[in-house]
Amino acid sequence: DKEKQLARLAKQFTVEHLRAAKNITLKNVKRGKYFRLIADVYIDGVSLGEQLIKQGHAIKYIGKTKKSWC
């Protein structure tokens, strides 16, 4: 339940910032393991990923580790 609540807050943060953006840029676009699109998202020149981390909505992913973030 706590993880779902935190996910909703992260989504809300993301949606608010995307809607308020004047410019959205995708960098390092590629296909992931399951052929999904993966990209670094920049909103008005600022990294969305870094902002999510800074605000406590995300943690850095080092790769291949499934550590609980809640």
QUIPE-V17039 format. One record per helix or strand of 2 or more residues. SS is the DSSP state (alpha for helix, beta for strand). FROM is the first residue (numbers start at 1). TO is the last residue. Records with the same first field share a line. If there is no record, write none. Layout:
SS->FROM-TO + FROM-TO
This chain:
alpha->2-20 + 48-54
beta->24-31 + 37-43 + 46-47
